[in-house]
Amino acid sequence: MNKIKILILSILHLLVDGLCAYTVVNKLYLNDNYLVVTLVFVFYNILAFCFQPLIGILIDKFKKEKMFLNISLVLLVVASIINIHWLVIVILLGIANSIFHVVGGIYVVSFNENKMTFLGVFVSLGAIGIALGTNLVNPITLYIMLILTFILGFIINILKIEKNAINDNITYNIDKRNIKYICLLLIVVLIRAIMGSACKPEFDSTLISVISISIGVALGKILGGILSDKFGIKYVTIITLLLSLIGYFFFRNNVVIYIISTILFNTTMPITLYLSNKCLKNRYGLSFGLLAFTLFPGYLLGSLYLMLDLSIYPLIAISIVSSILIILYVNRGIKNA
């Protein structure tokens, strides 16, 4: 039964990100005022990503996961279909996105806190949702996503969800060792966001290639969880990241190898979430929120790197090697604790 719940939450993840992307790109960005478009971009991403630690603390404290889940879906649907002031839509979308990601993550961890496979599946489909919502501009896309969101939201509400792994007695007194590990994991996630923004392919972009790359991102997260559960974090991290280094370094002009490299590079997504959850035991909302916090700054830094027209090769090498070293260090420290 838990596998069905995770599948539903994962598809909802696709729909939530898809609806947010569709509304932002096909409604809010269609504005002649450049300042408004810029403010939409900044405000939405701050609310959707940078507010997640606060949302995580609130959900950890009040233990009303299903209530927060329903709030996020209602806010999302309202913002997607009602024509109101752009700022109100941005606020509703950003808060809805932030709440859903945190509460969905809490649910998935609570089913089995030791399974990276579940984490990989849940976080995987968001990239596909963003690609579909951004590039499929026909209004039928919006209606399909809204209908599916309503159906799956109804189903998840009637299912009984057992939060087996969550302890109600939470304290935020975190020892210095785990604070150090969390800071290091934040660096890894920041690196991943920078690379996702800066390490662009050298072939012509088409709708098919964009969606294929997003599918590659999703597959990487799923495979990362599955392989790490089976073979261990150390071997998966070393092999997949080193292979992605080779692909990104020498073959960014080849669409197939670039997508394979993207799959390999994203295998560490469930690993960092898993290690963060181990550091912040029973504070899973805060754990998800902190890692998500770094995604928007990472995107901006990657974009700045591109604007400065700097060589991509040092960034690829330093990013991947440092990610390997940090993950191995944190994993060893947690295992030896």
Salt bridges, closest charged atoms under 4 A:
ASP17 OD2 - HIS13 NE2 3.21
ASP17 OD1 - HIS101 NE2 3.22
GLU65 OE1 - LYS163 NZ 3.54
GLU113 OE1 - LYS281 NZ 2.61
GLU162 OE2 - LYS160 NZ 3.22
GLU202 OE2 - ARG252 NH2 2.98
